[in-house]
Amino acid sequence: MERAQYALNFDESMHVAKKKEPSPLRFRSRTFGKSALVLADCGEWFKSQDANSIHAVVTDPPYGLVEYSAEQQEKLRNGKGGIWRIPPSFDGAKRAPLPRFTVLTPDDLLSLEEFFFLWGRALLPVLVPGANLVIASNPLLSHVVSSAIARAGLERRGEIIRLVMTMRGGDRPKAAHEEFPDVSVMPRSMWEPWLVFRKPIEGRVQDNLRKWKTGGFRRPSSEKPFGDVIQSGPTRKAERSLAPHPSLKPQSYLRQLVRAVLPLGEGVILDPFAGSGSTIAAAEAVGYRSIGIEKDARYFDLACEAIPKLTKLQVR
């Protein structure tokens, strides 16, 4: 896989925060209540924004980046797989495709690290001091993504664990499952790491909260702190029918996460890899302002249809 396939339009000089002049770029967009969805490359979009204009980021990026290249997306849509594993039906239920991150080469991993380093550098000036960045990952690649974003200048603040039984891992050796019936090649995944970072604060947390409205997480109640483990089931079939995206996360989980990232309930949440718009829908349901960026026109159109439906979804 050529490294050029990983590129977004980043300008590494953007780590110098400054007031931007009105941008000549024009992006196609749609609004939904307090939120907006933009069809754009997020690297280009970052360049058009003022410094200190985003208060939090919640995003589920393409973990390996290769799987969202045009070639691999075409294979997925044609049901041919490619880097995507199309699991067999289970008890009559069709299961969602999963990207096979174990096929990534050392060069792919280096390119992944470089991508997220440049992405973090480009994002940093757009964030206000104390802004939370919560980014979905997986146990195989989280160390690569985490190291890159920390090098870019954001503070590592831990992980949020989404407790969910996935279909990843637990398989017997391929083409030898009868010979080795008691062997799992790798552990069955029962959790998903969401990396937590913060743009460095100005002064004390209380000072940052007063000036920028950021610097911590919103508590579920005055008696209960926001915790780093959230119980979550797989995305329900009814929800997937509203937004048929291969990496769709459930609203029941996203709404808890989105609510927490703005400690005072004020500000703008950004999802620079919006996909089907599930983060934007969660922000709308919670009552927050948000912006989603999606570069794939087909997913942009899907999100335009899905966001109002997901926002209205009743969750337990």
N, C-alpha and C positions, 0 to 999 in steps of 0.2 A: 504494500500500500504506500503510495507516494505521500510524502509529508505535505505536499501542496493541498491535498484533499482535506487537511485539517484546518486550513487557514480561514480565519475571519479577518475582516478589515480592521485590524488593530493598529494604533499608532502608539508605540512604546513611550513617546515623549509625553503622553497624556498623564503620566504620573505627577506632573507639575500642575497642581490645581489652579485654575484661573477662571475668570468670568469669560464665558463664551460670547462671541458676537452672534446675532441671529443667523441661524444656519440656512444656507441655500438649499439644503436637502429637503425634499418633500416626500413624505411617506404616506402610503395608503393606510387609513385607520378607521376604526369603528368605536363608538362609545356605547357604554352600558351603565346607566346610572352614574355612579361616581368613578367608573373605571373606563379604561381605553385599551384597545388592542391594536397593535401597530404591525404592519407587514414590513419587515426590515431585517437586515443583518444587524445584530446587536452591537457589533463593533462600530459600524457606521452610526448607529443611533446614539451610542455613548458620546461620540464626537460632537453631536448637535445639542447636547444638554449643558445647562449651567452646572458649575461646581456646587456641591452641597445641596442637591435637589431631591435626593431619594433617601428615605428614612429606614428602609429595610428591604432585603431581598429574600424571597423564598422561591427556590427553583429546583427542577428535576432535569438536569442537562442530559444530553446524549453521553452516557457513561464512557463509552469507548470512542465516540465520535465517528468511527468507521461505519457503525451500523446506521447512521443517518446520512451517509453519503448518498448521492443520487443513485448510484449503482445498486447499493444494498437495499435502499427503499423500494426500488423497482422490483427486486427479487422478493421482498416481503409482500408487496401488493399482489404479485403474481403467484404467491404461495410456494415459491421455489426455495425459500430459506436463505441460502447464502450464509452470512454470519448469523442470521436469525435461525434459531431452532424452533420448528413448528411442532409442538408436542402433540402426541396422539390424543384422541378423545379419552376422557376418563369418566366411566359410568354414564356414557351417553352425552356428556357435557364437553363442548369444544373449549379447549384451553388456549389462553393467550400466548402469542409468540414470545420467546425470550432470546435476547442476544447472548451469543456464546463468547464471553470475555476471555476464556481460556485460549482462544485462537489468536489473540493479539501477540504480535512479535515484539522483541525488545525494541526495535525501531518504532513500532506503534506506541509503546509505553513512553518512550522518550518524547515522541511528538505530542502525546497526550499531556505530559507534564509541561512541555513548552506552551501548549495551547492555553492551559489553565493559568500559567504564570502570566502570559500576556493578557489574558482575559481579566485576571485580577488587577493587574496594573491599570488597564483601561477603565475598569469599573471604579476603582478606588476614589478618584477625584469627584465622581458623581455622587458618592455617598456623603451624608452628613456625619460628623464625628459621633461615634457611639452607635452607628447603624449596625443592626444585626444582619449577617449573611448566613442563611440556612440552606444547605445544598445537599440534595439527595445523592447517595453514592451506593456502593455495595462492598462487601468484605474483600473482594479481590482487587479493587482499584482505589479504595478510599485513601490508602497511604500515598498514592501518587498525586491524587487531587489535593489532598490536605497539605502536602509538602509544597506544592506549587503555589497555592493560595497564600500560605504563610510567607513564602519568599517574596510574594508580590506586595507584602506590607500590611496584611490584615492579621489581627490577633486570633490565635486559636483559642476557642472557649469551650471545647469539649464536643460531645456528640449527643444527639437525640436519637434514641433507639426506638424504631417502629417495630413492635413485636407483631410479626405476621408470618404465617406459614406460607412459604413460596414453593414453587415447583423446582427450584434450583438445587442441584446436588442430590445425594442419596442413591444415585443410580449404581447398578452393578456394572462390572467391566463390560464394555461394548463387545459384542460378538462372543462373550464368554460368560454370560450370566448364569448358565446352567452349571458350568465348571466351578464358578466361584459364587454360589448363591448367598453366602453369608458375608459378602464384602460390599461396602459402599466406597466408591472411588473417592468421594469427598463428602463432608458432612452435609446433611440436608439443611438448607437454610431456613431458619426460624426467626430471623430478625433482619432489619435493614438499617444501616447507619445513615444519619443525616448530619453532616458536618456543620459545626457552629463556629462562626468567626464574627469578629467585631472590628469596625474601623476604630483606631485608637481614639479615646475620649479626650476632651479638653478639660484639664483640671480634674476635679473630683466627680464622681458619678452624679451627685446632687447638682453640681454646677452644670453638667452636661444635660441633665434632665430639664433644668430650668431654661437653658438656652436653645437646645436642639430637640427636646422631647424624646431623647433616646439615651441608651446606656444600659438597659436591662430588659427583662421580660415581664409582661403583664401577668399577674397572678390570677388563677381561676377564681379565687375568692380571697378575702382578707385573711382567712385562717389557713389557706393552703398555698404553698409556693408552686410555681410552675416546675414540673419535674422533667427529667430527661429520658423517661420511658413512657411510651404511649401505646396502649393496647390497640391493635388494629386488625381487622379481617382483610382478606383480599377484596378487591373492588367487585361489587356485586354485578351480576349479569344485567340487571335492569339499569344500572348506572352506566355500564359499558355501552348499552344500546343508545344512550343519549350522546355519548362521546366516544366513538370507536377508535381510540388511540392505543397503540400497543403498550404504553407506559402509564396509563391512567391510574392516578391514585384516588382513593375514596374521599368524598367530601367530609365524611365523619372524622377522618384523620386531619385533612388539610385545614378545616375550619378551626380546630384546636390550635394547630401550629400557627396559622395566620393571625389569629386573635392575639397570640402571645408575643409576636415579634415587635409590636408597637407598645412599649411599656405604659404609655399614657393614653393609648387608643387614638393617637393623632399622627398624621403624616401620610406618606405615600409608599406603598409596597410595590416593588418591581419584580416581575418574572421575566428574565431575558431569554428564556427558552420555553415559551408559553405552551407549545404543543396544542392540546385541545382546549386550553383556557381554564383548566380546573382550578388553578391558583387564583385566577381572576374571579371566577365564580365564587370561590370561598371568601375572598375579600368582600365581594358584593353582599354575600349572605351575612357576613359579620358587620357590614356597614362601613368598611374602610375604603379609602381611595386607593386605586391600584393602576398599574400599567403593565401590559404584557407585550412582549416582542416575539414575533415568530417569523422566520425567514422562508419557510416552506409555504407556498401559496395554497396548497391543498389543505394543509393543517390550519392555516389562517381561516380559510372558508369553513372548515369543520368547526373551529372554535367559535366563529361568529354565530353558528347555529346552536352550538352546545352551551355556551355561557348562560343565556337566559334560562335554559332548561335545568342546568346544574344548580343555578342560584336558587331556583324554586324547590329543589329537591328536599324533601323532609328526611332528616337523618335522626337516628337514634343516639 
